[in-house]
Amino acid sequence: MKPRDLTAGFANGAESFDRLFAALWSPIGAATVKAAGLRPGAHVLDACCGSGASAIPAADRVAPHGTVDAVDLAEPLLHLGRARAAARGLGTVRFAPGDVLDWPAPRGGYDAVVCSLGIFFFPDMAAGTERLSRLLRPGGRLTATIWARGAVEPLPELIFRSVLPERPELAEASRPANPLEPIGTAESFRDWLTARSLSFVEVERYPLALPRDPDLLWSLVLGTAFRGLLDGLPAAAVERVRERFTASLLEGGRDPIDFSTLVGTGALRRVAPRRHAGGTRRFPTAIEPIGPMPHIS
Ligand SMILES: C[S@@+](CC[C@H](N)C(=O)[O-])C[C@H]1O[C@@H](n2cnc3c(N)ncnc32)[C@H](O)[C@@H]1O
């Protein structure tokens, strides 16, 4: 499946997506930017930027001379991001449509790439993340945020069961494996990022929970990839899905829904100069790690 197929829900449901901005996307985006340790003057790529949850605080951090290229496939989300930046008078961020897997590196590479809740949409998560790290200058930092193990549960199952009576054929369809399952702990995510050409990887868990508010959580169905399950259903059927979803959410008790994330950051291993056997000339022949950048909070 192409990224565009999987992410159509974000473009078609931009308004619903943005209803979760204050409660969900913005706090996670802020945690991502804090972990990235951006400095004033840095040149940053925000990959899969959505409506600006991390791009806006990143643009604040790098001001006045830095830049943030904020890239997403979903143009309606970029409009919302631009409006947010304009409202804050931020001239350091540029929202641009595009597939980050084709996005070119600027001359010399970015100082930092951040990707909050985006890498698990790549058709090949490992190859896509490596592609992002290749957009960095040597020593530049990649910060990627994913859902922690158990987060968002039991919503996918509740949504699926609410849709099933309208789409009985789904019962036979094979359910795609969750790409985050093997890397949902801080330790496994750290090892996984280290295998993506990164050094000095640090992973922090950012705890977050939202109440079982059916209206708010229905926005998650309408504004994200879950929306694809409703494609082509008549309005009355969508309403029945919503009623079942609401009922099952409330039947499940009063406990809030966990939306905790893992925020991982590491530095690109750089090409190390090596002394030429016959003299003092140095050749870049090996990859060696450089030290971690101090965090600025
Ligand atoms: C869960 S949203 C997160 C958005 C934003 N980072 C935030 O935290 O609010 C995932 C976003 O990734 C975008 N996306 C997924 N794959 C992409 C790709 N290959 N290129 C650009 N954007 C992509 C989707 O369009 C969607 O806006």
The ligand as an SDF file (V2000), in Angstrom:
LIG
                    3D

 27 29  0  0  0  0  0  0  0  0999 V2000
   -0.6820   10.7120   13.2360 C   0  0  0  0  0  0  0  0  0  0  0  0
   -0.3620   12.0000   12.1010 S   0  0  0  0  0  0  0  0  0  0  0  0
    0.8510   12.9340   12.9910 C   0  0  0  0  0  0  0  0  0  0  0  0
    0.9430   14.3540   12.4830 C   0  0  0  0  0  0  0  0  0  0  0  0
    1.8360   15.2860   13.3280 C   0  0  0  0  0  0  0  0  0  0  0  0
    3.2250   14.8690   13.3120 N   0  0  0  0  0  0  0  0  0  0  0  0
    1.3180   15.3580   14.7260 C   0  0  0  0  0  0  0  0  0  0  0  0
    1.9080   14.7290   15.6140 O   0  0  0  0  0  0  0  0  0  0  0  0
    0.2800   16.0030   14.9440 O   0  0  0  0  0  0  0  0  0  0  0  0
    0.6070   11.2210   10.8330 C   0  0  0  0  0  0  0  0  0  0  0  0
    0.8770   12.1230    9.6460 C   0  0  0  0  0  0  0  0  0  0  0  0
    1.8610   11.5070    8.8190 O   0  0  0  0  0  0  0  0  0  0  0  0
    1.6090   11.9090    7.4860 C   0  0  0  0  0  0  0  0  0  0  0  0
    2.3850   11.0150    6.6100 N   0  0  0  0  0  0  0  0  0  0  0  0
    2.4280    9.6680    6.6450 C   0  0  0  0  0  0  0  0  0  0  0  0
    3.2940    9.2040    5.7190 N   0  0  0  0  0  0  0  0  0  0  0  0
    3.8270   10.2850    5.1010 C   0  0  0  0  0  0  0  0  0  0  0  0
    4.7980   10.4610    4.0760 C   0  0  0  0  0  0  0  0  0  0  0  0
    5.3820    9.4110    3.4880 N   0  0  0  0  0  0  0  0  0  0  0  0
    5.1300   11.7130    3.6990 N   0  0  0  0  0  0  0  0  0  0  0  0
    4.5360   12.7840    4.2980 C   0  0  0  0  0  0  0  0  0  0  0  0
    3.6030   12.6860    5.2650 N   0  0  0  0  0  0  0  0  0  0  0  0
    3.2560   11.4430    5.6750 C   0  0  0  0  0  0  0  0  0  0  0  0
    0.0910   11.8160    7.3960 C   0  0  0  0  0  0  0  0  0  0  0  0
   -0.4230   12.5240    6.2920 O   0  0  0  0  0  0  0  0  0  0  0  0
   -0.3190   12.3980    8.7480 C   0  0  0  0  0  0  0  0  0  0  0  0
   -0.5210   13.7780    8.6620 O   0  0  0  0  0  0  0  0  0  0  0  0
  1  2  1  0
  2  3  1  0
  2 10  1  0
  3  4  1  0
  4  5  1  0
  5  6  1  0
  5  7  1  0
  7  8  2  0
  7  9  1  0
 10 11  1  0
 11 12  1  0
 11 26  1  0
 12 13  1  0
 13 14  1  0
 13 24  1  0
 14 15  1  0
 14 23  1  0
 15 16  2  0
 16 17  1  0
 17 18  1  0
 17 23  2  0
 18 19  1  0
 18 20  2  0
 20 21  1  0
 21 22  2  0
 22 23  1  0
 24 25  1  0
 24 26  1  0
 26 27  1  0
M  CHG  2   2   1   9  -1
M  END
$$$$
